[in-house]
């Protein structure tokens, strides 16, 4: 069995910077639920999950994960009343938290990988931690989650958002996501929250045989589509799915 990389681990940064892997700290105290949702959040979240099921999400594991994670804890207090609507919301630094339907769709696609169908979802690499919401959802689906964020402000925000959940299988890393995270490879699945004109070769190299990569990709005209790459015994198999809208994929750290 491959050993999990120890912490602190390091990524190769840009401009001489040496990003550090920072495991989510564990603290016993949990923040109070934001006003405007509070004790009603379970009922509102249940309605969101029902809409996901009606909209085509059929995986019970994904629906349970979406039900378990309180999305309102990952958005600014001024936006909590929109937390369970199927819309993306700003999280600062020109980034957004994805729509619940998009998160559920991409997670369900990951579970459709050959290796996941055979033995469950193992180690997952997430490119673009953002506020930490998708990492929290993935924690209910995967054995282990490595999540890389290139913007220090969001890396710290995700760390704060996830602290009270005490997710021992989620590891937050500050670094250039375009490089992936070789020390944790190979990955049963890779999921990206930003789209470029091509999928970085590092991601394909770090994907395990039988694994699946799900990421947005920009076409020649600028439109983004959801791309699925399966690593088979005969090479990489690409499948282009529906149009999506994600923030652009960028290199480096900031």
N, C-alpha and C positions, 0 to 999 in steps of 0.2 A: 504493500500500500504506500502510495506517495505521501511523504510527510508534508504537512501544511507549513508554508514559510513562516518563520518566526517574526516577531515584531520587536523593535521597530524595523520595518523593511524599507527599502528605498527604490524609487523609480529614477530613471534618467530624465532629468529636466532639461530646460533650455536656458541659454544664457548663463550657464554655470550654476544654476540653481539645483539643489538636490532635494526633491520632494520627499516627504516622509509618510510612511504608512502609519495611520493612527487608529487603533482599535477603538470602538465606541466605548467611552467610559461608563462605568456602572455606578449609579447613585440611587439610593432607595427612594428618595422623594419624587413624587409625580406632580407636574403642574396641574392647576385647576383647569377644568374645561372652559374654553372661551365662552363669554356671554353670547346669547343668540342661538346657541345650539344646546349646550349643557346636557341635561338628562334626557332630552328628546333626541339626542344624536343617534341612538340605536334604532329608533323608529324611522328616522329620516334616512339612515344608512340602509335599512332594510328595503325601503322603497327604491333607493338607488340600485341595489342589487337585483331587485325584481325587474327593473327596467333593463338592466344588463342581460338578464336571462331572456326577456322578451325580445331584446335586440339581437340575439343570436349567440350569446356566450353560453355554452353548454357544459363546460367543465365544472363539476361540483367543487373540485379543489380550488379553482380560481374564484368561484363565487363565494366560497367560504373565506378565502383570504381577503377578498374585497370587503366582506362583511366584518371581518375581524379588525381591520385597520381603520382607525378614526382619522379620516382625511382632514377634518377641521383643525386638527392639531398641527398640520403641516402648512397652513396658509396664514397670512397676516390676520390679525384680529378684526380688521375692517372688512374682511372678505369671508368670514366664517359662515354667514348666511347663504353664501353661494357654494360652499364647500362640497355639497352633495349633488350639485347640478352637473350635467354632463358638459362641462366647459373647462378649457384651460384657464389658469389664473396666474397673474404675475407673482413672482417670488423674489424679485429684486435682481439687480445686475443684468437687466434685459433678458432674463430667463423666465420660464413658465413651468408650472406643474401641469402635466398632461391630463387630458380628459380621462375620467374613470373608464370610459368605454375603450379608449386606446390602450390604457395600461392593461385592462383585462384581456383585450384582443392579443396584445403582444405576449403576455404571459401564457395564454392558452396556446399560442403558436409554439412557444418554447416547450411546452409539455407534449407537443406532437413530434418532437425529435425521436429518431430511432432509439437512441440510448435511453431517453426518458420513458418511452413506452415500455422498454424492456425492464428497467430497474429503478424508475423514479428519477427525478431531476437531481443531479449531483451538484458539483461546484459550478457556480454561475458568475460571470463577469459582467458587471453593469458599467457602461460608459456614460458618465453624466449623472452624478448622484442627485444634483439639484437640491431640493429641500429634504430628500430622504424618503419620500412617500413610496416610490416604486420599490426601493430597497426593502422597506418594511413589508410590502406585499410579497416580494420574492422570498423573504425569510420564512414565510409559511409554506412555500412551494419547493424550495431547494434545500439541500443538505447544508450548503455553505454559499455565502454571497460576498464577493469582493466588488466594491463599488468605487470608481475613480471619478474625482471631480477636479477640474482644472482651475476653478475660481475659488480662491481661499475663503472668501466671504460665504459662499454657499457651502463649502466643505464644513465650515464651522457651524453654519446654521443647521445643516443636516445632523451633525454631531449632537447639537443641543436638542433637536427635535426627537432624535432616536434614543437619547439617554434614558428617559424614563421607561422605555419599553424593555430595556435590558436584553437585547437580542444577541445572544452569545455567538450566533452563526453569521453575523453581519460584520464585515470589516471595512472601514472607511479609509480611503487612500487619497491623498492630495497629490496630483500629478497630471501629466499629459495623457489623456485618455486615448489619443491616437496611437500611442505606443502599446496600449493594452497593459497587461501586468504579467510579464513572463514568469515571475517567480511563483505564481499561483497556477500556471498552466500545467496540463491541458484542462480546458473547461468543457463541461457537458453542454453549456449554452452561453451565448454572449448576446446581450441586449444593449442597444444604443438609444439614447434620448436626444440625439442630434444627427443631422444628415449632411453628408457631403456629396461630391460628384463621384466618388469612388469609395469602396470599403477598404480601409487600410490593410495592407498585407499582414501586418502584425496580428490583427484579429484572426485572420484565416489560419495563420501559423499556430496560434494558441488554442484553436478549437480542436477538441478531441475527435477522433474517428467516431462517427455515429452522432456527433453533436450538431447543434443548429445555432445559427446566428440570425438574429432578427434586428433590422435597422432600417431607418429611412434613408433613401438615396435620391439625389437630385438628378433629374433627366436633363437632356440637352436644352430643353426649353425653359428650364428652371422649376418645373413642377416636381414635387416630391412624391415618391411612391414608397410603399412598404416592401422591403426586400427580404426574402428568406434565403439563406445559404445553408445547405446541408453538406456536411463532409462525409462522403461515402467512400467505399472501397475503390471506386472508380474515379474519384476526384470530387470537385466541388460542383454541386447542383444548385443553380439559382432559380428562384421563382419570384416573379414580380406580382404584387398584389395591389390593393386599392390605394388611391391617392391619400396622402397624409400631409400634415403641416407641422414641422418641428423647427426649432432654432438651428442655425447653421453649425456644422461641425468645424471646430477650430483647433489648432495645435498650440502647444506651449501652455504656460501657466500664468496666472494673473492674480 
